[in-house]
Amino acid sequence: MTISDFNAVFWKEWKEIVLERSARSAGLLRPLILIVVLGIFVPLRSGPQGFFNPFQLLIYTFFSAVVITTVIADSFAGERERHTLETLLATRLSDRAILFGKIASSIAYGWLISMLCVLVGTITVNVANWQGQLLLYRDAASWLVLLLGPLLAGAAVATAGVLVSLHAATVRQAQQTLMVGFMVVFLGAIFGGNNLPTAWKIWFGEILVNWSRAALVLAAAGVVLAIDLALLLAGMARFQRAKLVLD
């Protein structure tokens, strides 16, 4: 894979996400609603102490991942629906460039929406609570969540979405499969956590009490990074041009 091939796919996908899909009223409205809600209403309700908190940033990380699901489902299923997949696969672009370019563009889109929400929220909190001093994130945990959260969580969603979109017949089918998968993971985490052995719960509770917030964020980031790499390797293994054309 060359940098030029990756850039070609990345900018092709970026233009489709930002320009073509945003040109539709619904495509433009959803991100704007998200920015207004998370960038204005939530910060006003939370106040400075609530907004400049690492746990508050998890909300922005979660919704950046949700944003990615709306575009990553289109990555291959959309090409298949528009009958452009064969043309794309017939180009000289390498498999890795196509796969990585589509994943990276969706991650960048989710990261951009997340950062816009945080930026608007920071401005909102400062305007509403101005006392002559700029209010910003001060602790290491907040900055770690801000820098790593949307990227790592976005990568997990993007790579999982590509795995689904690779062989989905339609974009709608890919989106529905992704949503069902996320619900299973979410409910599994809740009920699975409740059913853990008591010794594990005690061990986990001690970690939450004794570790610093920054250490907890780094540990969680390491777990998500491992998941990202596993999903990426699975996507690389499943990306086979001949099978995609025949699907």
N, C-alpha and C positions, 0 to 999 in steps of 0.2 A: 504494500500500500504506500503510495506517495502522498506527500502533503497536498500537492495540487489536486489529486483525485479526491481526497477528503474534503478539501475546500469547495470543490465543484459540487459535491453532493450536499454539503452543509448549507451553502448559500442557496442552492436550488430549493431545499426543504424550508429554509428560513423565509424565503420570499413567498412560498406557498402558504406557510403558516401565518405570517404577519400581514401580507398584502392580499392574497386571494381569499383566504378564509375570513380575515377581518373585514373584507369589503362587504361581506354579507352582514345584514343587520344583527342577526343573532350572534355571529362570530365576534363582532365588535362589542356587543352589549354585555356579554358575560364577563369578560375581563374588566370592563369599566365598573360594573356592579360590584365585583369582587374588590377592586381598589377603593371604591367609595365606602363599602361596608367595613373592610379591614383597615383601611387607611384613615377613615374619619370617625365613623360611629363607634367602632370597638375601642380605639384609643381615647376618645372622649369619655366613654363609660369606664374605662380601666383607670385613667389618671396616670400620672408619672410613675408611681410605684408599681402599678400593675403592668403598664406598657413596657417599661425598661426592666423586664424580668425574663430570664432565660426560658422559663416555662411558657410565657406568653408567646415567645417566638416559635414554639412548637405548633401553634395555630397556623402561622404563616408557612411553616414547613409542610404541614398537612395539606393546606389548600394549594400550594405550589405543585404538590404531587397530583392533586385532583385535576388541576389545569393540564398537566402533562397527559393524563388519561384521555382528554378530549382530542389531543392531536396525535398521540402515538398510535392509536387504533387505526388511524388513516395511513400510517407509514407504508404498509404493503397492501393491506386490504383496499385502501383507497385507490392505489395504483391499479389493482386488479379490477376494481369497479369501473375505473375510467379507461381501461384497456391500454394503459401506458406501461404496465409492468414488463411486458415483453420487450418494449423499446428500451427501457432502462437496463434490463439484463443483457441486452444485445450490445451495449456500449463497451468500450475498452476499460471502463472503470472496474477496479478490483472488487472482489466480494467484501473485503474488509472496509474499503472506502465507502461502499454503499451502506453497509450495516452501521459502521461507526458514525458516518455522517448523519444518518437519520436519527440515531440515538442522541448524538450530541446536540442536534438542532432542537429537539424536543426538551432536553434538559435545560438548554439555554433559555428557551421560551418560559418554562416554569420558573427558572431562577430570576428572570427579568421581572415577571409579574410579582414574585415574592419581594424582590428588592424595591419595586415601586410601591408596594403596600407598606413596607417598613419605612421608606423615605417619606411618603405622604403622612404616615402615622407619626413619625418623629416631628415633622413640621406642625401637624395638628396639635400634638401635646405641647410643643413649645409656644405656639400661638395662644393656646387656651390657658397656659399656666406660666406665662412669661413674667419673670421677676428680675430681669437683667442678667441672667446666667443661662447659657446654652445647656439644655438637658440632652444627654446622650447615654449610650450604654457604657457602663464603667467597669463591670466585672468581666473576668476572662471567660467564664462560662457562657455569658451572653454572646460575646464575640465569636466563640467557637461554634455555638449553635447557628449564629447568623451566617458564618462562612461555610460551615460544613453541612448543616441541616438540609437546606434546599438542594444542594448538589448531590449528596449521598442518597437522600430519600428519592430525589428525582431520578437518579440513575437506576435505583431499584425498580421504580415504576416504569421507566422507559424500557429497560431491558426485558422486564416481564411483559410489557405491552408489545414489544417486537416479537417475542416468542408466540404470543397469541395472534398478532396480525399477520405473521408469516403465512399461515395456512387458513386464515379466516376467509370465508367467501365474500363477506360484506363488512363495511365499517360498523354498521349497527351490531352485527354478530360479534365482532371483536370487542366493542364497547360493553356489550352485555356480559360477555365472558369475563372481561376484566373486573366489572363491578361485582359479579358473583364471586370471583376469586378473592377480591379484597374483603368482601363480607365474611367469607369463610375464614380468612386469615385473622380478621378482627375478632370475630366471635370465638375462634379457636384460642386466640391469645387470652381473652377474658376468662373463658371457662377452663382453659388449660392451666392458667395461673392459679385459679381457685382450687384446682385439684392436685397441685404440686405437693410432694411430701412435706411434712412439717419441718423437717431438717433443712430442706432447700429454702423454705420460706424464711426461716430464721437467718440462714446464711445471707439471703438476699436482703433482708431487713437490716442486718449489720452493715452491709455494703452501703446501703442508702444513708445510714446514720453516720458512718465513720468516714466515708470518702467525701472529698470536696466536690462541689458542683462541676468544676472543670474536669476532674478525673472521671466523674460519671459520664459526662458528655463525650470524652475521648474513648471511654470503654464502649459506649453505645455506638459511636462512630466506627469503631473497629469491627463490631458485629455486623453493622449495615454494610460496611465495605466488603466484608467477606461474602455477604449475600449478593452484593453487586457483581463481584468477580465470578461467582458461581453461575449467576444468571447470564452474564456476558459470555462465558464459556459455552453454556448451553445454546445461546443464540448463534454463536459462531459454528457450533456443530450442526445446528438445524438449517443454517443458511446454505442451501444447495440449489444452484440455478436451475438445473434440469428438473428437479421436483417442483420448483416454484412455477415454472412455465407450464408443467403438466397439470397442476392443481386447478 
